[in-house]
């Protein structure tokens, strides 16, 4: 975003003046520079994992990949070919979007406040006008209440229509069943989220069953901390349009 870019600019300039190589995104393109020499590598919106450039966290990941690949001596043509060919299908469970009956479902592993906030910003740009937003949330039991409260704030900022909260089976890690959903409920309500718009479900599949029963075309569902890959995949395979 603009603030990050402005904060990073003096650092990049110092590195360039020192003769070091830098990689950055500017005006919709990935650029590499060393001294006065600047190479425009590829347009950001040509890279599938950036969702046209709106997935800012994946733009940042691209910059890291380019810097590493160039440091290893890979030719620019090979780097660009790899980035253009890498899509969500190559990174299952991370920004993976599936459509069923006009309802779009994103499977992601956002599991901390900043990760959740980044994913929610992306989802906000991908939603259809008039469609409802449903968030399925959970957290491992060894996360502090403070961390779960941070995740709740990030969810509430996106103004979803419904939040379904669940325990993570096998990841209670010292908490009692229901403790984590209770923290989510309390935190969401404290953020001003309507209590009646928060519901508990037993699992990821149970959440998707609710979505299938109540969803309508145009709705968008984000399933955070996606762990039950085989069960969810089987459910989605059986969900016919």
C-alpha positions in Angstrom: 0.0 0.0 0.0 1.0 3.6 -0.2 2.3 3.9 3.4 4.5 0.8 3.1 5.8 2.0 -0.3 6.8 5.4 1.1 8.5 3.9 4.1 10.4 1.5 1.9 11.6 4.0 -0.7 14.5 5.5 1.3 15.7 2.1 2.2 15.7 1.0 -1.5 17.4 4.1 -2.6 20.2 3.7 0.0 20.8 0.1 -1.2 20.8 1.2 -4.8 23.3 4.0 -4.2 25.5 1.4 -2.4 25.5 -0.7 -5.6 23.2 -3.4 -4.1 20.4 -5.0 -6.1 16.8 -4.3 -5.1 13.4 -5.8 -6.2 10.2 -3.8 -5.8 6.7 -3.3 -7.2 5.9 0.1 -8.8 3.1 1.2 -11.1 1.8 -2.3 -11.5 5.1 -4.0 -12.4 7.8 -6.0 -10.7 11.1 -4.1 -11.2 14.7 -5.0 -10.4 17.4 -2.3 -10.0 21.1 -2.0 -9.4 22.6 1.5 -9.4 21.1 3.4 -12.3 20.0 0.3 -14.2 16.3 -0.6 -13.9 14.7 -3.7 -15.4 10.9 -4.1 -15.7 10.5 -7.8 -15.2 6.7 -8.5 -15.5 3.3 -6.9 -14.9 1.9 -7.8 -11.6 -1.6 -8.5 -13.0 -0.1 -11.3 -15.2 0.7 -13.4 -12.1 -2.2 -15.6 -11.1 -1.5 -15.6 -7.4 -1.8 -11.8 -7.1 -5.5 -11.9 -8.2 -4.8 -9.0 -10.6 -2.6 -7.3 -8.1 -5.2 -7.0 -5.3 -3.6 -9.7 -3.2 -0.9 -7.5 -1.8 0.6 -10.2 0.4 1.2 -12.3 -2.6 2.8 -9.4 -4.5 5.2 -9.2 -1.5 5.8 -13.0 -1.8 6.5 -12.5 -5.5 9.2 -9.9 -4.7 10.9 -12.3 -2.3 10.8 -15.1 -4.9 12.3 -12.8 -7.6 15.0 -11.6 -5.3 16.0 -15.2 -4.3 15.8 -16.5 -7.8 18.0 -13.7 -9.2 20.5 -14.2 -6.3 20.7 -17.9 -7.4 21.5 -16.8 -10.9 18.3 -17.9 -12.6 17.6 -16.1 -15.9 14.8 -13.5 -15.9 12.9 -15.4 -18.6 12.8 -18.5 -16.4 11.7 -16.5 -13.4 8.8 -14.9 -15.3 7.8 -18.2 -16.8 7.6 -19.8 -13.4 5.6 -16.9 -11.9 3.1 -16.8 -14.8 2.6 -20.5 -14.5 2.1 -20.7 -10.7 -1.6 -20.5 -9.7 -3.8 -21.4 -6.8 -4.1 -25.0 -7.9 -0.3 -25.2 -7.2 -0.9 -23.9 -3.6 -4.0 -25.8 -2.4 -5.7 -24.4 0.7 -4.2 -21.0 0.3 -6.5 -18.6 -1.5 -8.1 -21.5 -3.3 -11.5 -20.4 -4.7 -14.2 -22.9 -5.7 -17.7 -22.1 -6.9 -20.7 -24.2 -6.1 -24.3 -23.2 -7.1 -23.2 -19.6 -7.6 -21.6 -19.4 -4.1 -17.8 -18.8 -4.1 -15.8 -20.5 -1.4 -12.2 -19.5 -0.6 -10.1 -22.0 1.4 -7.3 -20.3 3.2 -4.9 -20.7 6.2 -5.2 -17.3 7.7 -4.4 -18.1 11.3 -3.1 -14.8 12.9 -4.5 -11.3 12.9 -2.4 -9.9 10.1 -2.9 -12.9 7.9 -6.7 -12.8 8.5 -6.7 -9.0 7.8 -4.8 -9.5 4.5 -7.2 -12.2 3.3 -10.2 -10.3 4.3 -9.0 -7.3 2.3 -8.7 -9.5 -0.7 -12.1 -11.0 -0.2 -13.6 -7.5 0.0 -12.4 -6.8 -3.6 -13.6 -10.1 -4.9 -17.2 -10.0 -3.5 -20.1 -9.4 -5.8 -22.4 -6.4 -4.9 -25.4 -7.6 -2.9 -23.8 -11.0 -2.1 -23.5 -12.0 1.5 -20.1 -12.6 3.2 -19.8 -15.7 5.5 -16.6 -16.3 7.5 -15.7 -19.6 9.0 -13.2 -19.1 11.7 -11.2 -21.2 14.2 -7.9 -21.2 16.0 -5.5 -23.7 17.7 -5.9 -23.7 21.5 -2.4 -22.6 22.2 -3.1 -19.1 20.7 -3.7 -16.6 23.4 -7.0 -14.8 24.0 -5.3 -11.7 22.8 -4.4 -13.3 19.4 -7.9 -14.6 18.9 -9.3 -11.2 19.8 -7.0 -9.8 17.1 -8.3 -12.3 14.6 -11.9 -11.3 15.6 -11.2 -7.6 15.0 -9.8 -8.4 11.6 -12.9 -10.4 10.7 -15.3 -7.7 12.1 -13.5 -5.0 10.0 -14.7 -6.7 6.8 -18.3 -6.5 8.0 -19.4 -10.1 7.2 -23.1 -11.1 7.4 -22.4 -14.3 9.3 -19.5 -15.8 11.2 -19.4 -19.5 12.0 -16.9 -20.4 14.7 -15.5 -23.9 15.5 -13.0 -25.8 17.5 -10.1 -27.3 15.5 -10.2 -31.0 16.1 -6.9 -32.3 17.3 -5.6 -28.8 18.0 -7.2 -27.9 21.4 -3.7 -27.9 22.9 -4.7 -27.6 26.6 -8.1 -25.8 26.2 -11.5 -27.4 26.8 -13.9 -27.9 23.9 -15.8 -24.8 23.2 -13.2 -22.4 24.8 -11.9 -21.0 21.5 -15.4 -20.5 19.9 -16.4 -18.7 23.2 -13.5 -16.3 22.8 -14.4 -15.6 19.2 -18.0 -14.9 20.2 -17.1 -12.6 23.0 -14.5 -10.7 21.0 -16.8 -10.3 17.9 -19.6 -8.9 20.1 -17.2 -6.6 21.8 -16.3 -5.3 18.3 -19.9 -4.4 17.7 -20.8 -7.5 15.7 -24.4 -8.7 16.2 -24.5 -11.6 18.6 -27.2 -13.4 16.5 -24.8 -13.3 13.5 -22.3 -15.5 15.3 -22.9 -19.3 15.4 -21.0 -22.3 16.4 -20.4 -25.3 14.1 -18.7 -28.6 14.8 -16.4 -28.7 11.8 -15.4 -27.3 8.4 -17.9 -29.6 6.7 -20.7 -28.6 9.1 -20.0 -25.0 8.2 -20.2 -25.8 4.5 -23.4 -27.8 5.0 -24.9 -24.7 6.6 -23.7 -22.6 3.6 -25.2 -25.1 1.1 -28.5 -25.0 2.9 -28.8 -21.3 3.3 -26.5 -19.8 0.6 -27.6 -18.1 -2.6 -25.8 -17.1 -5.8 -23.5 -14.2 -5.2 -22.5 -15.2 -1.7 -18.9 -15.4 -0.8 -17.5 -17.8 1.9 -14.1 -17.6 3.4 -13.0 -20.7 5.3 -10.0 -19.7 7.6 -7.5 -22.1 9.1 -8.4 -24.7 6.5 -7.1 -28.1 7.8 -9.7 -30.8 6.9 -8.7 -30.9 3.3 -9.8 -34.5 2.4 -13.2 -34.1 4.1 -13.9 -30.7 2.6 -12.8 -31.8 -0.8 -15.1 -34.8 -0.7 -18.0 -32.6 0.4 -17.3 -30.1 -2.4 -17.0 -32.9 -4.9 -20.5 -34.1 -3.9 -22.0 -30.6 -3.9 -23.6 -30.4 -7.3 -24.5 -27.0 -8.8 
